[in-house]
């Protein structure tokens, strides 16, 4: 089931999420819903707070080639275990900040640990776009948005655009 994506500024997007202590069927359903929502948006990553749930859960799939096999990942309690000194700059966007993009510098390679949908611990090293995406989504779990890496002027400008967008969308629903 597709879920509505929260638009910045929304106080839930700035909250630190609680660790998932027990994998329930409800949480697995949430993960499936989040993947459906992410693919439909379309996006390459989505964090639970973006659909109003303050649990440490992210989904991602950075396979973008048309004929390539999708690689959906569901991560409960993801954490960066190691990061490279080498950095990458990507133009990032966010489903909670539609049509706004900015360059963000992050570690090029990260090693991430998480619990999969079956409760098994996993570890993997991510590089390039996958590394950027997983760091961006983990930031969401800590109440941080990609615009928090920008200067105050640019951040305020984007926030004002989002306030205007939310007002327009609310008017359109009437």
C-alpha positions in Angstrom: 0.0 0.0 0.0 1.4 3.4 -1.0 1.7 5.8 1.9 1.7 9.6 1.8 5.2 11.2 2.0 5.7 14.0 4.5 6.9 17.3 3.1 9.5 19.5 4.9 9.0 21.3 7.2 7.2 18.7 9.3 8.4 18.2 12.9 8.5 14.4 12.5 11.3 14.8 9.9 13.5 16.4 12.6 13.0 13.6 15.3 15.5 10.9 16.2 13.9 7.6 15.5 13.7 4.7 18.0 15.5 1.5 17.4 13.4 -1.5 16.3 13.5 -4.0 19.1 11.2 -6.7 17.7 10.5 -7.4 14.0 6.8 -7.8 13.8 4.6 -8.5 10.7 3.4 -5.0 11.0 7.0 -3.7 10.5 7.6 -6.0 7.6 4.3 -4.7 6.0 5.6 -1.2 6.6 8.8 -2.0 4.8 6.9 -3.4 1.8 4.7 -0.3 1.8 7.7 1.9 1.9 9.3 0.1 -1.1 6.1 0.5 -3.1 5.9 4.2 -2.1 9.6 4.7 -3.0 9.3 3.0 -6.4 6.1 4.9 -7.2 7.5 8.3 -6.2 10.0 7.5 -8.0 13.0 7.5 -5.6 16.0 5.4 -4.7 15.6 5.5 -0.9 13.0 6.2 1.8 13.2 6.4 5.6 10.3 5.5 7.9 10.0 9.1 9.3 9.2 10.3 5.8 5.9 8.3 6.0 5.3 9.4 9.6 6.7 6.4 11.4 9.5 7.1 13.9 11.3 3.7 13.8 14.8 3.0 12.5 13.9 1.5 9.2 15.1 2.5 5.7 14.6 1.0 2.2 16.7 1.6 -0.8 17.4 0.5 -4.4 19.9 2.4 -6.4 19.7 0.2 -9.5 18.6 2.7 -12.1 19.5 1.0 -15.4 16.3 0.2 -17.3 16.9 -3.5 -17.9 18.9 -4.3 -14.7 17.4 -6.4 -11.9 16.1 -4.3 -9.0 17.9 -4.8 -5.7 15.5 -3.6 -3.0 17.2 -3.5 0.4 15.2 -3.3 3.7 17.4 -2.2 6.7 16.2 -2.2 10.3 18.5 -0.3 12.7 21.1 0.5 10.1 24.3 2.1 11.2 27.5 3.2 9.6 30.3 1.0 11.0 33.2 2.5 9.0 33.7 5.3 6.5 36.4 6.2 4.0 38.4 9.3 4.3 37.9 9.8 0.5 34.7 11.8 -0.2 32.2 12.1 -3.1 30.0 14.9 -4.1 26.5 14.1 -5.3 23.7 16.3 -6.2 21.1 15.0 -3.7 17.4 15.3 -3.7 14.7 14.1 -1.3 11.2 12.8 -1.6 10.3 15.0 1.4 11.8 18.1 -0.4 10.5 17.7 -3.9 12.2 19.2 -6.9 15.0 20.7 -4.8 18.6 19.5 -5.3 22.0 20.5 -3.9 25.5 19.1 -3.9 26.4 17.3 -0.7 29.8 15.9 0.2 29.9 12.6 2.0 32.3 9.7 2.5 32.7 7.8 -0.8 32.6 4.3 0.8 30.8 3.2 4.0 30.4 -0.1 5.7 26.9 -0.5 7.1 25.4 -3.0 9.6 21.7 -3.7 9.9 19.1 -6.3 10.6 17.3 -7.7 7.5 13.5 -8.4 7.3 14.1 -11.9 8.7 15.9 -10.7 11.8 19.4 -11.6 10.5 22.4 -9.3 11.0 23.9 -8.1 7.8 27.0 -6.1 6.9 28.0 -4.6 3.5 30.3 -2.1 2.1 28.7 0.5 -0.2 30.4 2.8 -2.7 29.3 5.7 -4.9 25.6 6.3 -5.2 24.7 3.4 -2.9 27.0 4.9 -0.2 25.5 8.4 -0.6 21.9 7.0 -0.6 22.4 4.8 2.5 24.0 7.8 4.4 21.2 10.1 3.3 18.5 7.7 4.6 20.4 7.0 7.9 20.5 10.8 8.4 16.7 10.8 8.2 16.6 8.4 11.2 18.7 10.9 13.1 16.4 13.9 12.3 18.8 15.3 9.7 17.9 16.4 6.1 20.3 16.9 3.2 19.6 20.6 3.4 21.2 20.6 6.8 24.5 20.3 5.0 23.9 23.6 3.1 24.5 27.2 4.2 21.7 29.0 6.1 20.6 31.1 3.1 20.1 28.2 0.7 18.5 26.1 3.5 16.0 29.0 4.3 15.2 29.5 0.6 14.4 25.8 0.1 12.3 25.7 3.3 10.3 28.7 2.1 9.6 27.0 -1.2 8.4 23.9 0.7 6.1 25.9 2.9 4.6 27.5 -0.3 4.3 24.0 -1.9 2.5 22.6 1.1 0.1 25.6 1.1 -0.6 25.1 -2.6 -1.2 21.3 -2.1 -3.6 22.0 0.8 -5.5 24.5 -1.4 -5.7 22.0 -4.3 -7.2 19.4 -1.9 -10.1 21.7 -1.0 
